[in-house]
Amino acid sequence: MQASVVISYYKNIANLEILLLALKNQSSKNTFEVIISEDDDALSTKNFISQQQSLLPFPLIHVFQSDKGFRKCQALNRAIAASSTDFIIFLDGDCVPHQHFIKQYLSEKKSGRVLYGRRVMLSDRISSILIQNKSFADLTILNLLLKGCKRVEEGLYMPFIPQSFKQKKAGRLLGCNMGIFKKDLLLINGFDEDYIFAGGGEDSDVEWRLEALKNLTFYSMKFSAIVYHLYHVDRFTPEMEQKNNVILENKINQNDFFCNNGIRKISSSL
């Protein structure tokens, strides 16, 4: 196995089903394991995963915890501890990967790199069609344009585009599309579990702490590692987002890249 795909998941089996189907259809075969990082311990999810495990061509691992509010970071740390490979690709449970998603990540996997991509924002209409038909035939640029999707340019598959046209200076990491070596995550102690509100923060926090290591290069996967974000209403409020921003600002001011409330207590053997 060359990579572990960690899926951050919470209470939506229909989305998870189409995501697993997309991973089953990847052009890169027998190269990855999948870890469902559930911020809950729902029996319905356990039953669904148990049914899927014998049907999928890759190992499917389930880590879970009791539902005590937003504890995504703790769930992600559990998944990192459970991974068996040296490289971790992160997806959200509402994001569907392009058929060459894994292939492109593995092609750019090099020590010293942090890989990051973006996402196409699917409309309610095309999201419903995708889930109902369990088919990816509608994910063409023309359909995306005609059916009200946003950030359609992120769905252009042009892996030959040079980095000079793709790099961003800030806000690079999105938890729904990034790849990081496990050893680098352990150096910063994984995700900071002080973030207890939805609305971003945890991936921006990982970004500045990885930058603080000084020996990593951030490498854009734009136009190559594509994901399609399934439509849903926002699950966070501006107040939640602001609270996360305050936590992030305080963390940066403290200038300690090794978070105190991270993965180490999850697995003391790491």
N, C-alpha and C positions, 0 to 999 in steps of 0.2 A: 504494500500500500504506500502511495506517495503523498497522500493528503487525507485529512479528516475534515469533513464538511459538517459544521456545527449550525444547526437550525434553531434559532430562538423562537419558541412556540408558546402560544397561550390560547386555548379554547376556540379552535376553528378547524375541525377535521376536514371540511370540504376544501379549504385552502391547502392543508397539509397533504391531502391526497393528490392534488394536481401538482404540487411541488415535487413529491416523490416520483410521480410519473415523469416529470421533466428530468429528474436525475437518472431515472431508469433509461431514458432515451439519450443520454449523453454520448457523444462521439468517442470519448475516452472511456474505455471499458477496463474493469478490474484494476483500477488505480486508486480508489478512494473508499473510505468508510463514511457512514452518515451517523451523526449523533443528534438526536432530538433533545434539545435543552428546554425542558418544560418548566415554567414558573407556576407549577400546579402539580397535583397528583390525581388527575381525573381518571376514573375507572374507564370511561369511554375512550380516552386516549390510549390507555394501556391495552385495551381490547383491540383497538384498531391497529396499533403497532404490532401486537402479537400476530394478527392475521396477515399483516404485510411482510413480516420478516422472511417467510418461506417463499414469497412471490418475487422478491427483489434480487437483483444480481450483485448486490453489495451488502456488507454487514450493516445492520441497522441497530443502533444502540439507543437506549432510552434512559436519560437521567431526569430526575424529577424531584420535587420538594413540595411541601404543603403550601397552600395558597394563603399567604399572610400579607397581602398587598404587593406592590411593585418591587420584586426582588430579582429582576432580570440579570443583574450583574452577578449575583450569587449563583444563579442557574448556569450562567456562562462559565463561571469558574469551575463548577462541577464538571461541565462538559470538557473543558481544557484538561482537567485532571484525568478524565476517563479516556482521552484520546490516545491512540497507540502509534501515531505518526509524528514526524518532526515539523509538519506544516499544517496550519489550520486555516480553512476558508470559511468565512462567516456569511450566513444568509439569514434573513428574517422569514418567519413563517407565512408572510403575506407576499413573498417575492418569488417569482418563477424564473429559473435560469434558462438562458439560451442553450441550444444543443451543444455548442462548443465552449460553454462556460468553463468546465473543468479543464478541458484541453488547453485553453489559453492561459489559465492560471498555472498549470504545470509547465507550460513552455517558458514562462517568465519567472519561475521559482528559482531564485538564486540567493545564497547566503548574503545577508546585509541589505536585503530589499524588504520593504513593506509595500504590498500591492493594494491598490484601491480602485474601485469602479463607481459608476453612478447607477441610475435606474430610470426606466421609462414609467411614467405615471399613467396607468390604464384607467379608462373611464369606467363608470358603473356598468355601462352597456356591454363593453367588450369583456369585462371581468366576468359578468354573468354568463356570457356565451362560452367563455373558456372553461368555466367550472361545470356548466351544464353538459357541454359536448365532450369534455375531457380530451380536447384536441387543440393543437397549437397552430393549426392551419390559418387562423385569423390573425396571427401575429406578424403581419406584413406591414411594411412602412405605409403603404397606401391605406390599409384598413385602420391603422393607428391614427392617421391623419383624418380620415373620414368619420371615425367614430368617437371623436372628441377626446382623444388621449393628449397628455401633456408631456413635454420634454421628449418628443418623438425622436429628435436627433440622437438621443442616447441609445436608440435601437439600431443605429447604422452599424453593420458589421464590416469594419474595414481595418483589420488588424495590422495592415501594412503602414498605417499612418504613423509618422515619427513622433517621438516623445515631445519634441519641441512645440508641437501643436496641441498637446494634451495636458500638460502639467498645470496644477493649481498651486497657489502659494499658501492657502489656509483652508480650513474646513474640508480637508481631503477625505478623511475616513468616515465612512457610513457603515454602521453595523450590518447593513443588508448586503454589502458587497465589498469585502476586503479579505486579504490573505496575509497572514503573519506567521513567522516561524515560532514554534512553541518555546524555544529557548529565549527568544526576545520577550515574549509575554511573561515568562517566569522571571526575567531580570527586573521587570517593573511590577511583579507580583499580580499580574492579571488585571481584571476589571475591579474598579474601586466600588465596594458595596455600600459606600456612603450615599450613593445616588439611589434614592428611594421614590423618585417620581418619574413618570413617563414624560416624554417630550425632549429627548436628546440629552446630551451631557456626557453620558458614559463613553461614547465613541470619541468625542472631542477630547475627553480626559485621557483616553488611551493614546491619542495622537500626540498631545504635547509631552506626555511622559516618554513615549518612544523617541521623539525628537531629542529629548534631554540626554539620551544615551550617546548622541553625537556620532555614532558610527553606522547609522542606517540611512539608506536612500529611499525616498518615497517615489514609487513608480506607478504611473497611471495605466489603468486597464481600459480606459475609455475607447469605445469602438471595437473592443475585442471581448471582454468579459461582460456580457449584457444580462441585466435582469429586468423583469417586468413586474412592477408593483401593482398588486391587486387592489382595486378600489375599496375603501372603507372610510367612514367618517373618522375624524381625529379622535384619538383616545386620550388626549391630554388637553389641558387648558393653558392659556397664556401665563397664568399664575404658576402652574407647575413648571413650565419652561423657564420662567424667571428664577424660580427657586434653584433649579439646576445650574443656571448661569452664575448665580451667586456662589454656589458650592465650587464650581469650576474656577471662578476668579480667585477664590480663597486658596484653592489647591495650588494654582499657578504662583500666587504670591508666596506661598510656603516653599516653593521650589524643591520639593522632594519627589523625585520621579518614582520612588518605591512606595506604593500605597500601603498604609498600615492595615487597612481592612480589605484584604484581597485574597488571593488563592491559597497562600501558604497554610492557613488554618484549615483549609478544605482537605489538603493532602500533605501531611507533614513529611512524607517520604520524597517529595519532589525537590 
